[in-house]
Structures are given as C-alpha cells and as structure tokens.
Amino acid sequence: MTKIKSIVVDTFTAFQKNEILEKWEKGKAQLDDWKDYGTDIVLFARRINDLGFNCVAVLGYEGSGKSFGMKTLLPGTNLWYNADNKNPTWLGGKQEYGTKTQPTKYMVIPKTYDDVINHIKLLKSKDMFDENPIAFFLAHIEDYKSANGQQRQRLKTFGKLANKVNVEDMFNVCYYTDVRREGDKVNFQLRTQNNGWDTCRSNEGMHTTAYIPNDYKLIIDAIENY
C-alpha cells in the first residue's frame, strides 16, 4: 500500500478568515475584538510537529504559485487540506484531487484546525502515513514596518501576535514564492534564503542556489537527502 508522504495545508489565511467570519455571523465579534490569531497558527503547527511531521512553510502573495508546487508530487502520496476551498489550477490536478464540489480522497476541505488534526489522527491510526512525513504550510505574506522603520515581510496574521513573536520559528524551513516574467512566459520559483528583510530560510547546503523550481517533490528530496 502506498503511504502518504506529505500533507499540504492551504492556507492559514483561510482558517483565520473562517474563525472571524463565523463570529461576525453569530454577532459575537466586534471590529475591535480581534483575538491574536497568530496564537492559533503557532499552536496548530506545534500539534502537527508533535504528530511527527517535518514542518515546511511556503509563503507568498495571492496567485504567486503556492498551491502549484503540489503538481510534482507523486500520485497517491499527498493529502491536500484545501481550506481555501478552491479547484486545482494545474494540469492533472483534477484527476488527482477532484474539485471542491467533488473531491477525491486526497482532498479534504477543512473549516478549522481541529478538522485537520482529527483527520490526520484517524489516518495515523490506520497506519497510512510514511514514517517520516512532511507538512507544507501555505500562507500569505504581509508588508510591515519594523520598530526602526525598515520595510519588511512576514507571514500574514490577524490580531497582534505577529508584532510579538516570529510565527515562522515553528517551521524547519521557510520558502518565499518568486514570480518572474521572461517575455511572454511567467516563471514561478521559490526563494531558499533570506534577503535581509523577510523570514525566508533553509538549512546550509540543502540547496545550491538561491532560487529553485516551484517543486514540492524537489523539496522533499532535499530534506530526505540532507
């Protein structure tokens, strides 16, 4: 039986929106009643880590290719926790994951962090995961000014926690998406190292270049061979 090697949580931003929108719909939230949603991200990432996953972050603006990196993963080896409730945008994606209205067993559309945790625990109880699984956490980024006025980038969170701690510390590796136009062609890449004003990083020697193809299979191989 083919084991599940990786999961993709797509995206943190969707979970945060779901939480606050649910409160607004129930009339239980005020405009000034934002909780520290970064806390939920940190706790969720810690729970995934405690379940034995090697945690990897892929951060970038909307439409910059975060989900597209799943295209290279071997069929039957990845679970897509599609919190954004969107359809695959790459050739072959619908055959593997289905659609948001008719998902296959490799796509789950969770509403909460607990939905993901409970599903993982269920599959682990059935011994369906590889012994060294990898979790890709996808999230949007935001621009902000540091205390000294420097323009920087980080994982986007609602609430105030992002001003207090670095959420990205919860991840072993953190990539940033990079989109470059070459004539009529758009090239989607991932940056592997910090540029001085963001939270991007990877282990020394894991990659030989500052930019790599937007290829999650390549990342899994790099982690396994490190």
N, C-alpha and C positions, 0 to 999 in steps of 0.2 A: 504494500500500500504506500502511495506517495504521501510523504509527510509535509505538513505546512511549514515552510521555512521562514516566511515573513508575513507581517501584517502592515497595512498602511492605514493610519488614522488621518482622515481627510475631511475637514480641517478643525483645528482647535477653535478657530473663529466661529464656526457654525455652532459648536456646543455653547459658547458664551452667548451668542445671539438667542439660541433656543431658551436658555435659562431666563434671560431678562425679558424676552417677549412673553414667555409663559406667565411671568409675574405681572407684567403690564395687562395681559388679557384678563387676569383674575383680579385686577385692581389692587394688587398688593405691592406695587413698586411705584416710587416717585422718581422724578427726574434727578433728585439729589440723593437717591437711595441706592447708588451703585455699590455693590459689595466688591471686595478685592477678588475679581475673577481669576487673577493670576494665581491665587492660592489653589484654586481647583486644578489648574494646569499642573502645578508642582506636585500636588498630591496624586493626581492621576498618573503622571509619569513615574512617580515613585512606586505606585502599585504595579504598573507594567514591569518595571525593573525588578520588583520583588517576585514577579511571576517567571523570572528567568530570561527576560528579553534584553538583548543589546539594543539600547535606545539611540536612534539617529534622527536628527531634526533636518528638515528641508524647508527653508524659509524663503519667501518671495512675495512680490506683489501679485494681485489677481491676474490671471491669464499669462503667467510667466513660465508655465510648464511643470508645476509641481506634481500634478497627477500623472502627467505624460510619462514620467520616469518609470511607471509600472509596466510600460509596453514591453520591456525586455525580460521581464520575469517569466520563468518557465511556467507553462500552464499547470494548474493544479497545485502550485506551491505557495500561493499568496492569497491572503484574505484582505479585501478592501472594505474597511469600515467607513462607508460613504456618508458621513454626517452632512455633507453639503447637498445631498440628495440630487445628484446630477448624473447625466449619462456619460459613458466613456467617450473620449474625444480623439481616440487613436484607432487606426485600422486594426481590426482583430479584437478590440476591446469588448464589443457587444457579444462576440462569440464566447469569450471567457467569463465576463461578468454579467451579461444581460443588460437590462435597462433599469431605470429607477422604478418603473411600474412592474417589471417582470425580471427581477434579479435572479441570478443563478445562486448556487450555494456558496460561491466565492465572493458575493457582495452582500453586506449587511448594512442596513440604513438605521443607525442608532440615533436616539434622541438625547441620551445622556451618557456620561462617562460610565455609569454603572451598567448600562446596556452592553458596552464593550467588555468590561471586566467579567460580567456574568457569562457572556458568550465564550470568552477565552477559557474561563474555568471549566465550562461544560466540555469544550473540545479537549482540554488537557486531561480531563477525567477519562476521556476515550482514547488517550494516547495518540492524538492526531498531529502533534507538533514535533518538529525536529528537535533534537536535544540542545541545539544552540540557535534558538530563533532570534530574529531581528525585527525590531519595530521601527517603522518610519513614521515620524510625526510631522505632518504638514501644517504650516501655519503662515498667515500673512505677516508682513512687517510694517512697522510704522517709523516715520521720521520724527525725531525729537531733538531738543537742545539739552545738552548736559549742563551740570551746575556751572561750568566755566564758559558756557555759551557755545560750545562746539556742536555742530550738526552731526547727529549720529543716527544709527538704525538698530532696531531690535525686534524681537517677536512682539506682535501686537496683542495687547490685552486690554480688557475693560477694567475700570477700577484703578486703584492706586498702587497695587503691589509692585508693578513694574518700576516704580520710582524708588523702591526699597531694595529689591534683590534682582539678581540676574536669573531669570527663569531658565535660560539656556544652560545653566550649570547642571541641570538634570539630565542632559544628553551627553553621550560619549563623543559624538561627532556632530558638527552642525554645518550644513552646506547652505549657500545662498544661490538662488537662481540667477542666471545671467542671460539676457536676450540680446543678440546682435544681428543686425541686418547686413547681409552681404549681397548687394544688388537686389534681385527680386526674391532672394532666399532669406528666411529667418532661421537663425541658428540658436537653439535652446541648449544652454550649458549649465553646469554647476560650478561655483567657485569653491575651492577647497581650503583657502587660507584667509586670515583676517586682513582687511585692507586698512586698518588703523582707526576706523570709526564704526565698526559693527561687531557682531558676536560670532562670526564665521570661524571655524577651526577644524582641523583634522590632525591625527597623530603624525608625528615626524616620520617621513619616509613611507607613509601609507599611499600617497600619490606622488608622482614625479613631476607633475605640472600644477600650475595654479588653477587651471580650468580643466574640467573633464566633461565628457558627454553626459547628457541627462539620461542616465542609465543606472537603474537601481540594481540590476544584476552585477554590474561592474563594481558597485559599492559593496555588495555582499561578498564578492570575490576578494576585494581588497581587505575587508575586515577578517575574512577567514584565513587569508594568507599572511596577515601581519604578524 
